[in-house]
């Protein structure tokens, strides 16, 4: 239990600090980081990179667009498709902002042995099932988005 509390507390404190300093939620910062790392992409591609449903990412993108940190443009080859990209202000924000907490968690999992990650996933699935929490709809860490 203590280790679960430590992980959640670390994520919560980090996200809170970033939000106070930059005025961005964890999901917003993560979206900016992904666009900066991968370049322009569709909403669907961004959602896949963030391991989230596109409907969840839509709200994140709308807020970032209102803040002037990303742009939404029609794809020049397929006008039905929208391409997301960072604005100059968005790029400047990414340069000065720390790495998003959720990205840190995914990075930590990526450096672990595949077998360990699979075992951790099975164990967490079992825990959620025993707690009858396996069917709950969940939001992104520490976010209203």
Secondary structure as the mmCIF struct_conf table of DSSP 4:
data_model
#
loop_
_struct_conf.conf_type_id
_struct_conf.id
_struct_conf.beg_label_comp_id
_struct_conf.beg_label_asym_id
_struct_conf.beg_label_seq_id
_struct_conf.end_label_comp_id
_struct_conf.end_label_asym_id
_struct_conf.end_label_seq_id
HELX_RH_AL_P HELX_RH_AL_P1 UNK A 2 UNK A 22
BEND BEND1 UNK A 23 UNK A 23
HELX_RH_AL_P HELX_RH_AL_P2 UNK A 26 UNK A 38
BEND BEND2 UNK A 40 UNK A 40
STRN STRN1 UNK A 41 UNK A 42
HELX_RH_AL_P HELX_RH_AL_P3 UNK A 43 UNK A 50
TURN_TY1_P TURN_TY1_P1 UNK A 51 UNK A 51
BEND BEND3 UNK A 52 UNK A 52
HELX_RH_AL_P HELX_RH_AL_P4 UNK A 54 UNK A 66
TURN_TY1_P TURN_TY1_P2 UNK A 67 UNK A 68
BEND BEND4 UNK A 69 UNK A 69
STRN STRN2 UNK A 70 UNK A 74
BEND BEND5 UNK A 76 UNK A 77
TURN_TY1_P TURN_TY1_P3 UNK A 79 UNK A 80
BEND BEND6 UNK A 81 UNK A 81
STRN STRN3 UNK A 82 UNK A 86
HELX_RH_AL_P HELX_RH_AL_P5 UNK A 88 UNK A 96
BEND BEND7 UNK A 97 UNK A 97
HELX_LH_PP_P HELX_LH_PP_P1 UNK A 98 UNK A 100
HELX_RH_AL_P HELX_RH_AL_P6 UNK A 101 UNK A 111
BEND BEND8 UNK A 112 UNK A 112
HELX_RH_AL_P HELX_RH_AL_P7 UNK A 114 UNK A 130
TURN_TY1_P TURN_TY1_P4 UNK A 131 UNK A 132
TURN_TY1_P TURN_TY1_P5 UNK A 134 UNK A 135
HELX_LH_PP_P HELX_LH_PP_P2 UNK A 139 UNK A 139
BEND BEND9 UNK A 140 UNK A 140
TURN_TY1_P TURN_TY1_P6 UNK A 141 UNK A 142
#
